[in-house]
Amino acid sequence: MKKITPIILSGGIGTRLWPLSTKNLPKQFLKLPFGSKLNLFQQTVHGFKNKKKFNLPIIVCGDEHKFLLLDSVKKLTKLSGLIVEKVQRNTGISVLLGVLYALKKNNSEFSLVAPSDHYIKDRDYSKLIPNNIDNIQNHMIYGIKPSFPATDYGYIKVSNVDKKISNVLSFHEKPNLNDAKRFFKKKLFWNSGIFFINNAKLVEHYKKIHPKILEIAKKIICNLKSDLDFLQTSEILLKKLPNISFDHAILEKVKNLSMLKLNLIWKDLGTWQSLTNLSTNNKVYLEDDSFIYNNSINTSVISDRRNTIVNDISDAIVVSYKESLYISSKKNSNKIKEILSEKKHKSISEYQSLFYKPWGHYEVFSRSKNYLLKKISIKPNCRLSLQKHQFRSEHWVVVKGKAKVTMGSNQKILKENQSTFIPIGLKHCIENIGKDYLEIIEVQMGSILSEDDIIRLDDPYKR
């Protein structure tokens, strides 16, 4: 049997599980369900570990999370390619780019497309491959037998609900509750968002249905630019493509599609209720802090704060994380995305205190008009860019690890409980020369305290 190329999609903007999931850290980078050792993206990659059946995976991701993604995947496997979309254009474009690259890289006959932010218990994608793979002439989608009338998933109607593989009759978008109850009664299946693709056939379909999209996508693949560990796409060309889902672009328009029924525990974890339903305990501790849960019924609490008390409430979800708090009835907890999408709430949806960078991350503890306090965590063998500032000075205190600090033409070593001062305008850099994370406390003082006040003189990450 010829090897199949995994295509893993990693989009997502981090609003449906706010405040745990954010724009900087969407849910595919969270270790879910709670207590997991791997984040959802890593779990997806790990599911393709069968090297007898799969080529190395192709990842398609947005520009904003590429370093975070690379840091996650490097611990698990090598890649066929990591395609970075400068402008996100939904799954109809991402799948096509992945397939075109699979044909170019491996001359791969088949691809298995999987989202990176779903949960599958004991996932092993090799078990999803049908035995008669060489006889498959078209694409196949994977369906899940519903356990309740959900309004958060698309539905698939098939010719025979009892067969493992059957013909697809129609697709249905996320329904309202009445339609969901009707779909549930008629035994329609949930759309898992996992696709088995006949690569050559897909190119034929795009050529027939969306020839302009195919033409531009081919140009994008031909003009991919290698940049560090990434394959960068053309922003100009991507902007010419529509924002269209793979279902709308292809699956709803082609004939003779099949659906394979999956008998496994699957959740897309798109709502707080779907996430908390996986927990065996209403009380979820993100840190070992004081917590009191008193006289409350069917109430799920996710907290990283000290001294959290929940008293005498029912059917609710309480999420207390970092500097944000979300309280909702379980029934309507999925409306968080709708709420955050309103322009008047933009300052809340875009507020961040934790920022991920190619060298590590930093967390802002306090900010005022003339000072900013944060903790910087730098990965081993990584450094910040050589830089200077026009409007601020900086004080650094090493609280963990060993650092090599460049200040002007001088260099020095700083260890735990040692500090230094960087005046305005002095070029400087800090590098982790230890084996573990380097942690420093940084206090910025000045008239402008923003990431815009960085003049990079030498940047290993080509920003």
Order of alpha helices (4+ residues) and beta strands (2+ residues): beta-alpha-beta-alpha-beta-alpha-beta-beta-beta-beta-beta-alpha-beta-alpha-alpha-beta-beta-alpha-beta-beta-alpha-beta-beta-beta-beta-beta-beta-alpha-alpha-beta-beta-beta-beta-beta-beta-beta-beta-beta-beta-beta
